[in-house]
Amino acid sequence: MSGNIDRIDNVIEVSGPLDDFHRFLSQIHTAIEKKGYQEVTLDLSQCTSAFQNSMLSLCAQILAYRKAGIDFSLIPPMKNGYRIYFKILVGHTIWIPDNSTPLHCFNNFSTRSAS
């Protein structure tokens, strides 16, 4: 099953598996570069899976945008079986327990609950 990646204004929503990180990056680019948003919300509340390589690519792009002054908010996955892959720790670092590597691009993220 393929996941959906949609953008509504400055909110990028992932439902199902995050299997097309190019589309995700494209949606971030559109929100910032074409629509001019200075704050972007990444809504992963309905995300059911993601792979490390995709997340690392996403992190690299987010770090570049954050250095350029763009703010990001994160809504982590709600699915209990998958939520363990996104442990929000002090400083809002997200860890993937497969190799205990922190994804530092999410340090100091503001987080919210899904509506």
C-alpha contacts under 8 A as a table, 3 or more apart, distances in Angstrom:
res1	aa1	res2	aa2	distance
1	M	16	G	7.82
1	M	17	P	7.75
2	S	16	G	6.96
2	S	17	P	6.50
2	S	19	D	6.93
3	G	14	V	7.07
3	G	15	S	5.64
3	G	16	G	4.34
3	G	17	P	4.71
3	G	18	L	5.93
3	G	19	D	6.46
3	G	20	D	7.82
4	N	13	E	7.86
4	N	14	V	5.73
4	N	15	S	5.21
4	N	16	G	6.44
4	N	17	P	7.78
4	N	18	L	7.79
5	I	12	I	6.96
5	I	13	E	5.63
5	I	14	V	4.65
5	I	15	S	6.61
5	I	18	L	7.91
5	I	23	R	7.07
5	I	24	F	6.35
6	D	12	I	5.71
6	D	13	E	5.24
6	D	14	V	6.68
6	D	27	Q	7.47
7	R	10	N	6.84
7	R	11	V	5.60
7	R	12	I	4.38
7	R	13	E	6.17
7	R	27	Q	6.35
7	R	31	A	7.85
8	I	11	V	5.29
8	I	12	I	6.49
8	I	13	E	7.91
9	D	31	A	7.02
10	N	31	A	5.75
10	N	37	Y	6.35
10	N	39	E	6.89
10	N	40	V	5.00
10	N	41	T	6.27
11	V	40	V	5.91
11	V	41	T	4.66
11	V	42	L	6.06
11	V	43	D	6.75
12	I	24	F	7.81
12	I	27	Q	6.89
12	I	28	I	7.26
12	I	40	V	7.53
12	I	41	T	6.18
12	I	42	L	5.09
12	I	43	D	5.82
13	E	42	L	6.30
13	E	43	D	4.62
13	E	44	L	6.16
13	E	45	S	7.97
13	E	46	Q	7.92
14	V	17	P	7.68
14	V	18	L	6.71
14	V	43	D	6.29
14	V	44	L	5.27
14	V	45	S	7.46
14	V	46	Q	6.21
14	V	47	C	5.42
15	S	18	L	7.58
15	S	44	L	7.09
15	S	45	S	7.56
15	S	46	Q	4.52
15	S	47	C	4.69
15	S	48	T	7.11
16	G	46	Q	6.19
16	G	47	C	4.80
16	G	48	T	4.90
16	G	49	S	6.99
17	P	47	C	5.66
17	P	48	T	4.96
17	P	49	S	4.56
17	P	50	A	6.08
18	L	21	F	6.61
18	L	47	C	6.57
18	L	48	T	7.45
18	L	49	S	5.94
18	L	50	A	4.95
18	L	51	F	7.63
19	D	50	A	6.69
19	D	51	F	7.74
19	D	54	S	7.85
20	D	23	R	5.53
20	D	24	F	6.62
21	F	24	F	4.77
21	F	25	L	6.05
21	F	54	S	5.64
21	F	55	M	7.85
21	F	57	S	7.80
21	F	58	L	7.13
22	H	25	L	5.11
22	H	26	S	6.04
23	R	26	S	4.84
23	R	27	Q	6.17
24	F	27	Q	5.17
24	F	28	I	6.40
25	L	28	I	5.06
25	L	29	H	6.12
25	L	58	L	6.76
25	L	61	Q	7.62
26	S	29	H	5.01
26	S	30	T	6.11
27	Q	30	T	5.07
27	Q	31	A	6.18
28	I	31	A	5.21
28	I	32	I	6.27
28	I	40	V	7.65
29	H	32	I	5.29
29	H	33	E	5.48
29	H	34	K	7.18
30	T	33	E	5.47
30	T	34	K	4.87
30	T	35	K	6.19
31	A	34	K	6.07
31	A	35	K	5.02
31	A	36	G	6.40
31	A	37	Y	5.78
31	A	40	V	7.40
32	I	35	K	5.73
32	I	36	G	4.82
32	I	37	Y	4.83
32	I	38	Q	6.48
32	I	40	V	7.79
33	E	36	G	5.55
33	E	37	Y	7.69
37	Y	40	V	6.83
38	Q	69	G	7.49
38	Q	70	I	4.98
38	Q	71	D	6.21
39	E	70	I	5.79
39	E	71	D	4.55
39	E	72	F	5.60
39	E	73	S	7.62
40	V	70	I	7.62
40	V	71	D	6.30
40	V	72	F	4.84
40	V	73	S	6.28
41	T	72	F	5.59
41	T	73	S	4.53
41	T	74	L	5.77
41	T	75	I	7.46
42	L	72	F	7.18
42	L	73	S	6.08
42	L	74	L	4.89
42	L	75	I	6.16
43	D	46	Q	7.69
43	D	74	L	6.05
43	D	75	I	4.70
43	D	76	P	6.78
43	D	114	A	7.70
44	L	47	C	4.94
44	L	74	L	7.36
44	L	75	I	5.59
44	L	76	P	5.14
44	L	77	P	5.01
44	L	78	M	7.99
45	S	75	I	5.77
45	S	76	P	5.21
45	S	77	P	3.80
45	S	78	M	4.92
45	S	79	K	7.51
45	S	114	A	6.14
46	Q	77	P	5.84
46	Q	78	M	6.41
46	Q	79	K	7.15
47	C	50	A	7.77
47	C	77	P	5.68
47	C	78	M	7.90
47	C	79	K	7.80
48	T	77	P	7.30
48	T	79	K	6.86
48	T	82	Y	6.23
49	S	82	Y	6.83
50	A	54	S	6.98
50	A	55	M	7.01
51	F	54	S	5.43
51	F	55	M	6.30
52	Q	55	M	5.02
52	Q	56	L	6.01
53	N	56	L	5.17
53	N	57	S	6.32
54	S	57	S	5.23
54	S	58	L	6.19
55	M	58	L	4.91
55	M	59	C	6.03
56	L	59	C	4.95
56	L	60	A	6.25
56	L	103	L	7.39
57	S	60	A	5.23
57	S	61	Q	6.53
58	L	61	Q	5.34
58	L	62	I	6.17
59	C	62	I	5.00
59	C	63	L	6.01
59	C	103	L	6.97
59	C	104	H	7.66
59	C	105	C	5.12
59	C	106	F	7.56
60	A	63	L	5.24
60	A	64	A	6.42
60	A	105	C	7.20
61	Q	64	A	5.16
61	Q	65	Y	6.33
62	I	65	Y	5.11
62	I	66	R	5.99
62	I	105	C	6.41
63	L	66	R	5.04
63	L	67	K	6.16
63	L	105	C	5.45
64	A	67	K	5.23
64	A	68	A	6.43
65	Y	68	A	4.94
65	Y	69	G	6.49
65	Y	70	I	5.44
66	R	69	G	5.04
66	R	70	I	4.80
66	R	71	D	6.18
66	R	72	F	7.68
67	K	70	I	7.31
72	F	109	F	6.44
72	F	110	S	7.11
73	S	109	F	5.80
73	S	110	S	4.88
73	S	111	T	5.60
73	S	112	R	7.37
74	L	109	F	6.70
74	L	110	S	6.33
74	L	111	T	4.82
74	L	112	R	6.45
75	I	111	T	5.74
75	I	112	R	5.24
75	I	113	S	5.81
75	I	114	A	6.12
76	P	83	R	7.34
76	P	86	F	6.87
76	P	111	T	7.57
76	P	112	R	7.85
76	P	113	S	7.56
77	P	82	Y	7.00
77	P	83	R	5.32
77	P	86	F	7.38
78	M	82	Y	7.72
78	M	83	R	6.01
78	M	114	A	7.80
79	K	82	Y	5.38
79	K	83	R	5.57
80	N	83	R	5.09
80	N	84	I	6.97
81	G	84	I	6.55
82	Y	85	Y	5.79
82	Y	86	F	7.71
83	R	86	F	5.36
83	R	87	K	7.17
84	I	87	K	5.84
85	Y	95	W	6.76
85	Y	96	I	5.06
85	Y	97	P	6.24
86	F	94	I	5.43
86	F	95	W	5.90
86	F	96	I	6.32
87	K	93	T	7.72
87	K	94	I	5.51
87	K	95	W	5.76
87	K	96	I	7.63
88	I	92	H	5.20
88	I	93	T	5.96
88	I	94	I	5.43
88	I	95	W	7.54
89	L	92	H	5.09
89	L	93	T	5.55
89	L	94	I	6.85
90	V	93	T	6.83
91	G	107	N	5.63
91	G	108	N	5.20
91	G	109	F	7.78
92	H	106	F	6.39
92	H	107	N	5.09
92	H	108	N	5.31
92	H	109	F	5.85
92	H	110	S	7.58
92	H	111	T	7.86
93	T	102	P	6.36
93	T	103	L	6.50
93	T	104	H	6.01
93	T	105	C	7.89
93	T	106	F	5.44
93	T	107	N	4.65
93	T	108	N	7.21
93	T	109	F	7.96
94	I	102	P	5.80
94	I	103	L	5.55
94	I	104	H	7.24
94	I	106	F	6.22
94	I	107	N	7.53
95	W	100	S	6.11
95	W	101	T	5.94
95	W	102	P	4.45
95	W	103	L	6.09
96	I	99	N	6.63
96	I	100	S	5.64
96	I	101	T	6.09
96	I	102	P	6.63
96	I	103	L	7.68
97	P	100	S	4.50
97	P	101	T	7.16
98	D	101	T	7.92
103	L	106	F	6.15
103	L	107	N	7.78
104	H	107	N	5.20
106	F	109	F	5.37
